[in-house]
Amino acid sequence: MSFFQNQDLGFNKDGVVAVSLYGELARKMEQNPEAVKNELMKDPAIATVARISNLPGDMISVETIRPDGADPSLDFGGFRVMRVDEDALAALQVPIVEGRDFSVRFQDSTSFIINKAAAKALNLDNPVGARIRNETRQLTGTVVGLVGDYHFSSLHNAVEPLVLECEPDYTSKLLLKVNTNNVGPVISHIESTVRSIAPSNLFSYNFFDDRWNAQYKEENKMNVLFNTFSVFMIVISCIGLFGLSAITMQARRKEIGIRKVVGASMSTIVQIMSREFVMLVVAGSLIGLPLSWYAMNTLLSRFAYKIDITADVFVLSIIACVLIAFSSIFINALKAARTNPVESLRSE
């Protein structure tokens, strides 16, 4: 989960608010997008207003893309296709690697921006300027920009070939980049503006990072369960070790007394009394090691991007088990070592 939270996604999901774009609001955006954007950006905390067809977790269209004029018999596979406006990449801070972004200064309705995975799938060594065709929509145009392989979907899957089309009228979400941590007043401004522009629309919004994190709902639940049951099992194990060591020390009182009489030190007695339990814990850890390695690798195989399970994880785990076990039996061992040997022998 730490890896998920710190992974470089290739874009910035923080401070992005997504507002549902439909009905009257969508019609107003089609008729006069600049007027609507200007109204929303009257709040200085709103840096960018954009439109996009898909958010994380949405089903993204799979369409047939091929280089213009390519042999029809060649199969280039399926491509994810998203519709955006000229401000979408700026709102998500997706850098342009080559070429340019979509712009109102150009007729970009037949232009494309692709990611590196798409360029590789299309065998385009110099993608910017190349002509490609969307066979699904019977649309041919020029690649005007290249972006990196940013993670437009969860880390469960490798980054797929992506094609962006400048088709604002086919979008379903407004993206608003907010440059403040105090988003309450900004949301109020957005809501009031949307209601004034489209009174018949229900105001529905969410935060982009919340939608992104929702893709890992199952993993978050599993993380909580792992932590909860780990603590529970450690506590139960410690109680069992504590009780077992108490019984063992009581049964070996005479041995402990004799050892003390013949000159055994307190530390020696603690060591002797603890050794058996520590060795059992070490043996149990070694048995559990391959099982845990197999279980974690099976779990991680579900993700295209994941951490590596290294030896230090298991070494630290075994050390932690031994220390926890020793701390559980140390009190009883110390109590037995400090007992007067005369009392131990007399009780026998």
Summary of the structure (lengths in Angstrom):
residues: 348
radius of gyration: 32.0
end to end distance: 56.5
largest distance: 101.6
contacts: 1018
relative contact order: 0.14
helix: 50%
strand: 18%
